[in-house]
Amino acid sequence: MREINFFRKNEKKWAEIDDLLSTSGSISADRLSDLYIQLTDDLAYAQTNYPESKTVAYLNLLAGKVHGNIYKNKKKSRSFLIDFFAKELPLIIYKYRKALLVSLIVFSLSCLIGAYSTHVDETFPRLIMGDQYVDMTIENIENGNPMGVYESMEPVPMILFITIHNIRVTVILFAAGIFFSVFTGFLLFRNGIMLGCFQYFFYTKKLLYISALTIWVHGTLEIASIVIAGGAGLALGNSFMFPGTYSRLHSFQVAAKDSIKIIAGLIPIFIVAGFLESFVTRYSTVSTIPAAVIILLSMLFLLFYFIYYPYKLHQHATN
């Protein structure tokens, strides 16, 4: 994009920001932070494409004003982590909501395909999960302990193993986005196939209720985080393929930073999911009510923090 076109495209927005900073009324810290993010994105683009230009000088000056006001008007200090989880991460989630929705759709459809494939071919689970795992599960069912796989390790080492494994899976899903989103889509598809196959396998054994109640105690958070990580990977790949008004490099850099923040934000959720799988899932067959309560609370948290709260926060920031 030519510099004059870039300037004209954003001139009105910059003028409004300048006018806002010139008014005597106070501006909320959240609003200032949002303005600062917008300006730094524009400044980075201008520095990349129009170095030493007057546009860069102007945006530097304007960004400096916003930065100064952030610390001038902030009534109370907040730690980095509180600010990150209370504002920055939800706004990033909202920014990439379309990629996250696509990730959910791909994963959900692949779950259905996995279930249907198991329905039409009883040998399909062995192809997907392996003979050893299927034979072990059948043996556990015959012994009256269908979810015995969750008792195969001691709780403390299990939580460490599970958390590290889940983080590794999300990093792979995210990094796969480098390959133009295709590989991330494939990994989402494969994981969805496995989940659908696994659940339908227990349905054929007339154990769908107990298996779902057991798995989703930790799986509600775990599976949702995998879908979110897949969305981050899709956003990374799409940023290069569809850069919009920015250069491909700049668009990719912005998406990479945002996607890394999404992955970092999922770490506490994986720790909780690992704790639930290690200390609660193994006992979920004993009592239905605690398991159901945990699943419900997990779902409410996900709906609030990753859907409702980002939407409301975005509305507040733009008003």
C-alpha positions, 0 to 999 in steps of 0.5 A: 500500500502506498504511504498516502493511501495508508495515511488516508485510510487511518487519518480519521482514527488517528485524529480522533485519538489525538482529540481524545487525548487533548480533552480534559476528561479522564480516559479509562486505563482499558481504553488507553491500552486498546488505543496504544495497541492499535497505534503500535500496530500501525507504527510497526507497519509504517516503520516496515514500509515507510521508514524515515517518513513523516508518518512514522514520526507522527505515529511515534509522537502519538503513541508516546502521548498514549503511553504517557497517559496510560501511566499518568491516569492509571489509578492503581497498579495491577500485576502483569499476570492479572492484566494479561488474563483480565484484559489482554488475553480475552481481547486476543481471543475475540480478535481471532474468534473466527479462526477459533470457530473454524477450529471448533467446527473442524474438530466437531465434524471429525468427532462425528466422522470418528463415531460414524466410522466406528459404527460402520466398521468395528475394527476401526478403533484398532486402526486409530487407537492401536491393538494394545490399547483396545485389548487393554480396555476390553480387559478392563471392561471384563474385569469390571473397571472400564476406566482402569487406564486412569489408575495406571500411574500414581497421581503426582507423577501423572499430573506432571506427565499429563500437563507436559504432554498436553502443553506439547500437543498445543505447541505442535498444533500452534506451530503447525500453522506455519504450514499455511494452516493445513497441518493444524487442520490435519492435527485437529481432524486426527484428534477429533477422529480419535475422540469420536472413535473412543466415545463410540467404542464405549457406546458399543460396549453399553458404557457411553454414560460412564465413559463420558462422565469419566472422560469429561471431568478433565476432558472439558477443559483439556479438549476445549484447550486443544480446540483453542490451540488449533484456532491459534495455529489457524490464525498463524497460517491465515495471517501469512496467506491473508495479510489484508492491508499489512505486509505478509511479514508484519501480519505474520509477526503480529499473529505469531505474538498473539498466538504465543500469548494464547498458548501461554494463557492455556497453561494454567487450564492444562494444569487444572485439567491434569490435576482433575485427571490425576486426582478426580477422574480415577474416582469419578465412577464412585460418585456421579454428582461431583463429576457432573458438577465439575463438568458443568462448572468447567463448561460455564467457565469456558463459555464465560471466559472465552466467549461472553467476557471477550465480547463484553470487553471488546464492546467496552473497549470500543465505546 
